[in-house]
Amino acid sequence: MADQLAAAISTFGWINVYNKYMFFFLRNFGKPSPIFGLSHVEDALATLRRIHTLVFPKTKGDALGYLREQIMRGRQSPAPSMPAAWMYWPLNVGGLGLCNPFLAVWDVQESLYTHLSDYHTRDDREWPKLKKDWEWQSPFSTVFEGLKQKYELFAERIESEGREWIKGCSGTDRFAYMKSSKFSDRQRTGGRHEPDFDDTFKLRSFDEYVQLLPSVKDSFLSTEFKVLLSEASECTPPQPKLALQREAASLFSSAHASGYLWESVAYIYSAQVMEEFGTLSFFSRELLPAQLIESIKKKTVTW
């Protein structure tokens, strides 16, 4: 990668090589799954940092700083303003179109925080304000706590109010918590045809209760299990968006710069572009050397 970047004869050629390598790495990192927690994302970020440190040692892993040096090489005049927002801004709307691989990984990381919020929020615990301070929770740990509390409450009521209290429970609850030595679970048909309650019934163990749940009622255990096996996908930026961010997203869409990565670029960098240029529409697309850029993009990168 370092050799190919050094051999690039133009800024656009350099960016083409860099972008193709970054997309190659991102594809090969694969999509993380909630079953592995944040470790997959953290490993991807650490690998990206290590790659950048090896390829750009003079700028301590800073690709933007290295690109700025490349652009200024051989120039005698003072360095022009080259804000990060302009370098990451899409090529079709006047930027350099540099890929931010870290932003792509952070987009996926956000969906893992959403998973935590959906499946591990409890009444007795508040999440820290900064998501970087959120601790990963083991799969099923929160739902198990809730199920354990329900089970123990049912057992306590049997102990305190006697077996007569059970007769007033719904057939579904009685089936979920109680087993019979006289009637099999198949005969009881999930509580839909419960026999008269008698002394053959006794409280199931907690493990038996948990194993039975998926066949009795919709369970968060089943829902969380399906999500844990799925791929974490990129997230759209938070809502509501500012008018400036919506304007940037619309501008990108009209220039066919679509996808989660560009949505995040519009969300994060639109304010800096406005500060630098006074407008988001600072570039006339008619001035874009479209054929030249297209030919550069089509140039293959040999590995």
Secondary structure as GFF3:
##gff-version 3
##sequence-region A 1 303
A	DSSP	alpha_helix	2	7	.	.	.	ID=ss1
A	DSSP	alpha_helix	11	29	.	.	.	ID=ss2
A	DSSP	three_ten_helix	34	36	.	.	.	ID=ss3
A	DSSP	alpha_helix	39	55	.	.	.	ID=ss4
A	DSSP	three_ten_helix	57	59	.	.	.	ID=ss5
A	DSSP	alpha_helix	63	72	.	.	.	ID=ss6
A	DSSP	alpha_helix	84	88	.	.	.	ID=ss7
A	DSSP	three_ten_helix	91	93	.	.	.	ID=ss8
A	DSSP	alpha_helix	101	119	.	.	.	ID=ss9
A	DSSP	three_ten_helix	131	133	.	.	.	ID=ss10
A	DSSP	alpha_helix	141	161	.	.	.	ID=ss11
A	DSSP	three_ten_helix	163	168	.	.	.	ID=ss12
A	DSSP	alpha_helix	171	177	.	.	.	ID=ss13
A	DSSP	beta_strand	178	180	.	.	.	ID=ss14
A	DSSP	alpha_helix	185	188	.	.	.	ID=ss15
A	DSSP	three_ten_helix	189	191	.	.	.	ID=ss16
A	DSSP	beta_strand	201	203	.	.	.	ID=ss17
A	DSSP	alpha_helix	206	216	.	.	.	ID=ss18
A	DSSP	alpha_helix	220	228	.	.	.	ID=ss19
A	DSSP	alpha_helix	243	254	.	.	.	ID=ss20
A	DSSP	alpha_helix	260	277	.	.	.	ID=ss21
A	DSSP	three_ten_helix	285	287	.	.	.	ID=ss22
A	DSSP	alpha_helix	290	298	.	.	.	ID=ss23
###
